[in-house]
């Protein structure tokens, strides 16, 4: 993540990209974890990327940020709006937290089913994120 102060601007904007292993999720149940990795097509697309296109200060919430992220999952990318809160944790550390809901079908994915379709997972997925950011000297 980069914190940018555009020329003449008082408030920073944030941008950056995060990569995660598609098979790195733990559902606390081995069968569910395996099914989730299969749903995400983790063998074919081993990485999920989240690119913070731009996050700017939100006028509606103190310490809030609002902006756009691009999520690439199973080889397909979608742009979403996102809001989050940034907390200062010492001079060189920040904690970014928020949530976003999207659909499996947004990425051309079919939610997992069991027992010939009698047990179905909803299309909607809610993701809560907590990112610990540390200032780097560049």
C-alpha positions as YAML, in Angstrom:
chain: A
units: angstrom
residues:
- id: 1
  name: UNK
  ca: [0.00, 0.00, 0.00]
- id: 2
  name: UNK
  ca: [1.17, 3.49, -0.75]
- id: 3
  name: UNK
  ca: [0.02, 6.62, 0.99]
- id: 4
  name: UNK
  ca: [0.12, 9.52, -1.47]
- id: 5
  name: UNK
  ca: [-0.14, 13.23, -0.84]
- id: 6
  name: UNK
  ca: [-0.97, 14.78, -4.24]
- id: 7
  name: UNK
  ca: [0.57, 18.21, -4.77]
- id: 8
  name: UNK
  ca: [-1.52, 20.86, -3.00]
- id: 9
  name: UNK
  ca: [-3.70, 18.29, -1.23]
- id: 10
  name: UNK
  ca: [-3.98, 18.04, 2.55]
- id: 11
  name: UNK
  ca: [-5.53, 14.58, 2.63]
- id: 12
  name: UNK
  ca: [-3.73, 11.46, 1.48]
- id: 13
  name: UNK
  ca: [-5.01, 8.78, -0.85]
- id: 14
  name: UNK
  ca: [-3.99, 5.13, -0.64]
- id: 15
  name: UNK
  ca: [-3.25, 2.67, -3.41]
- id: 16
  name: UNK
  ca: [-1.56, -0.71, -3.67]
- id: 17
  name: UNK
  ca: [-2.06, -4.39, -4.38]
- id: 18
  name: UNK
  ca: [-2.28, -7.51, -2.24]
- id: 19
  name: UNK
  ca: [-1.87, -11.10, -3.45]
- id: 20
  name: UNK
  ca: [-3.29, -14.09, -1.58]
- id: 21
  name: UNK
  ca: [-3.19, -17.83, -2.20]
- id: 22
  name: UNK
  ca: [-6.57, -19.04, -3.43]
- id: 23
  name: UNK
  ca: [-5.99, -22.30, -1.55]
- id: 24
  name: UNK
  ca: [-4.95, -20.43, 1.59]
- id: 25
  name: UNK
  ca: [-8.40, -20.14, 3.17]
- id: 26
  name: UNK
  ca: [-9.24, -22.28, 6.19]
- id: 27
  name: UNK
  ca: [-12.94, -23.00, 6.71]
- id: 28
  name: UNK
  ca: [-12.15, -24.98, 9.92]
- id: 29
  name: UNK
  ca: [-13.59, -28.07, 8.24]
- id: 30
  name: UNK
  ca: [-11.36, -29.99, 5.82]
- id: 31
  name: UNK
  ca: [-14.20, -30.90, 3.45]
- id: 32
  name: UNK
  ca: [-15.49, -27.31, 3.32]
- id: 33
  name: UNK
  ca: [-11.95, -25.97, 2.84]
- id: 34
  name: UNK
  ca: [-11.38, -28.39, -0.06]
- id: 35
  name: UNK
  ca: [-14.74, -27.49, -1.64]
- id: 36
  name: UNK
  ca: [-14.05, -23.76, -1.26]
- id: 37
  name: UNK
  ca: [-10.64, -24.11, -2.98]
- id: 38
  name: UNK
  ca: [-12.33, -26.10, -5.77]
- id: 39
  name: UNK
  ca: [-15.02, -23.41, -6.12]
- id: 40
  name: UNK
  ca: [-12.32, -20.73, -6.43]
- id: 41
  name: UNK
  ca: [-10.55, -22.86, -9.08]
- id: 42
  name: UNK
  ca: [-7.39, -22.64, -6.97]
- id: 43
  name: UNK
  ca: [-5.53, -25.24, -9.07]
- id: 44
  name: UNK
  ca: [-5.96, -23.21, -12.26]
- id: 45
  name: UNK
  ca: [-5.82, -19.72, -10.66]
- id: 46
  name: UNK
  ca: [-3.60, -20.01, -7.57]
- id: 47
  name: UNK
  ca: [-3.65, -16.29, -6.69]
- id: 48
  name: UNK
  ca: [-6.33, -13.80, -5.75]
- id: 49
  name: UNK
  ca: [-5.38, -10.16, -6.14]
- id: 50
  name: UNK
  ca: [-6.95, -7.12, -4.55]
- id: 51
  name: UNK
  ca: [-5.81, -3.85, -6.09]
- id: 52
  name: UNK
  ca: [-6.68, -0.72, -4.19]
- id: 53
  name: UNK
  ca: [-7.25, 1.64, -7.10]
- id: 54
  name: UNK
  ca: [-7.76, 4.59, -4.81]
- id: 55
  name: UNK
  ca: [-8.94, 5.16, -1.28]
- id: 56
  name: UNK
  ca: [-9.60, 8.72, -0.14]
- id: 57
  name: UNK
  ca: [-10.87, 10.27, 3.06]
- id: 58
  name: UNK
  ca: [-14.60, 9.85, 3.54]
- id: 59
  name: UNK
  ca: [-16.57, 12.98, 4.37]
- id: 60
  name: UNK
  ca: [-19.20, 10.91, 6.19]
- id: 61
  name: UNK
  ca: [-16.96, 9.24, 8.79]
- id: 62
  name: UNK
  ca: [-13.99, 10.38, 10.82]
- id: 63
  name: UNK
  ca: [-11.00, 8.14, 10.04]
- id: 64
  name: UNK
  ca: [-13.02, 6.65, 7.18]
- id: 65
  name: UNK
  ca: [-11.80, 5.93, 3.67]
- id: 66
  name: UNK
  ca: [-13.90, 5.39, 0.55]
- id: 67
  name: UNK
  ca: [-12.85, 4.32, -2.91]
- id: 68
  name: UNK
  ca: [-12.49, 1.57, -5.46]
- id: 69
  name: UNK
  ca: [-10.83, -1.83, -5.42]
- id: 70
  name: UNK
  ca: [-10.32, -4.32, -8.21]
- id: 71
  name: UNK
  ca: [-10.63, -7.96, -7.19]
- id: 72
  name: UNK
  ca: [-9.24, -10.65, -9.49]
- id: 73
  name: UNK
  ca: [-10.53, -14.11, -8.67]
- id: 74
  name: UNK
  ca: [-10.54, -17.23, -10.87]
- id: 75
  name: UNK
  ca: [-9.11, -15.21, -13.76]
- id: 76
  name: UNK
  ca: [-11.87, -12.59, -13.77]
- id: 77
  name: UNK
  ca: [-11.59, -9.02, -12.47]
- id: 78
  name: UNK
  ca: [-14.33, -6.77, -11.10]
- id: 79
  name: UNK
  ca: [-14.22, -3.27, -9.63]
- id: 80
  name: UNK
  ca: [-16.14, -2.56, -6.42]
- id: 81
  name: UNK
  ca: [-16.63, 0.44, -4.20]
- id: 82
  name: UNK
  ca: [-15.42, -0.07, -0.66]
- id: 83
  name: UNK
  ca: [-15.43, 1.86, 2.57]
- id: 84
  name: UNK
  ca: [-13.14, 1.22, 5.49]
- id: 85
  name: UNK
  ca: [-11.69, 2.72, 8.63]
- id: 86
  name: UNK
  ca: [-8.03, 3.48, 9.17]
- id: 87
  name: UNK
  ca: [-6.63, 3.55, 12.68]
- id: 88
  name: UNK
  ca: [-3.23, 4.91, 13.63]
- id: 89
  name: UNK
  ca: [-1.26, 2.36, 15.65]
- id: 90
  name: UNK
  ca: [1.93, 4.17, 16.48]
- id: 91
  name: UNK
  ca: [4.05, 6.43, 14.36]
- id: 92
  name: UNK
  ca: [4.68, 3.99, 11.50]
- id: 93
  name: UNK
  ca: [1.73, 1.60, 11.71]
- id: 94
  name: UNK
  ca: [-1.87, 1.73, 10.51]
- id: 95
  name: UNK
  ca: [-4.73, -0.74, 10.69]
- id: 96
  name: UNK
  ca: [-7.17, -0.74, 7.76]
- id: 97
  name: UNK
  ca: [-10.44, -2.57, 8.32]
- id: 98
  name: UNK
  ca: [-13.72, -2.91, 6.50]
- id: 99
  name: UNK
  ca: [-15.99, -5.33, 4.70]
- id: 100
  name: UNK
  ca: [-17.41, -5.91, 1.25]
- id: 101
  name: UNK
  ca: [-20.04, -8.26, -0.13]
- id: 102
  name: UNK
  ca: [-19.86, -9.73, -3.63]
- id: 103
  name: UNK
  ca: [-21.33, -12.68, -5.51]
- id: 104
  name: UNK
  ca: [-19.61, -15.89, -6.63]
- id: 105
  name: UNK
  ca: [-21.45, -15.37, -9.92]
- id: 106
  name: UNK
  ca: [-19.70, -11.98, -10.36]
- id: 107
  name: UNK
  ca: [-16.63, -14.07, -11.15]
- id: 108
  name: UNK
  ca: [-18.40, -16.77, -13.17]
- id: 109
  name: UNK
  ca: [-18.21, -19.17, -10.22]
- id: 110
  name: UNK
  ca: [-20.89, -21.58, -9.07]
- id: 111
  name: UNK
  ca: [-21.38, -21.81, -5.29]
- id: 112
  name: UNK
  ca: [-20.66, -25.32, -3.99]
- id: 113
  name: UNK
  ca: [-23.49, -27.84, -3.60]
- id: 114
  name: UNK
  ca: [-23.64, -31.12, -1.71]
- id: 115
  name: UNK
  ca: [-25.88, -34.19, -1.74]
- id: 116
  name: UNK
  ca: [-26.97, -33.71, -5.35]
- id: 117
  name: UNK
  ca: [-27.96, -30.08, -4.78]
- id: 118
  name: UNK
  ca: [-30.00, -30.56, -1.60]
- id: 119
  name: UNK
  ca: [-27.41, -28.50, 0.33]
- id: 120
  name: UNK
  ca: [-26.46, -25.25, -1.39]
- id: 121
  name: UNK
  ca: [-24.18, -22.38, -0.47]
- id: 122
  name: UNK
  ca: [-25.52, -18.89, -1.13]
- id: 123
  name: UNK
  ca: [-24.16, -16.93, -4.07]
- id: 124
  name: UNK
  ca: [-23.40, -13.99, -1.77]
- id: 125
  name: UNK
  ca: [-20.01, -13.82, -0.03]
- id: 126
  name: UNK
  ca: [-19.19, -11.31, 2.69]
- id: 127
  name: UNK
  ca: [-15.52, -10.58, 3.30]
- id: 128
  name: UNK
  ca: [-14.23, -8.77, 6.38]
- id: 129
  name: UNK
  ca: [-10.70, -7.49, 6.02]
- id: 130
  name: UNK
  ca: [-8.11, -6.33, 8.55]
- id: 131
  name: UNK
  ca: [-4.84, -5.11, 7.09]
- id: 132
  name: UNK
  ca: [-1.86, -4.15, 9.22]
- id: 133
  name: UNK
  ca: [0.20, -1.56, 7.36]
- id: 134
  name: UNK
  ca: [3.76, -0.61, 8.22]
- id: 135
  name: UNK
  ca: [5.53, 2.44, 6.85]
- id: 136
  name: UNK
  ca: [8.57, 1.57, 4.74]
- id: 137
  name: UNK
  ca: [11.44, 3.91, 4.02]
- id: 138
  name: UNK
  ca: [11.84, 4.15, 0.25]
...
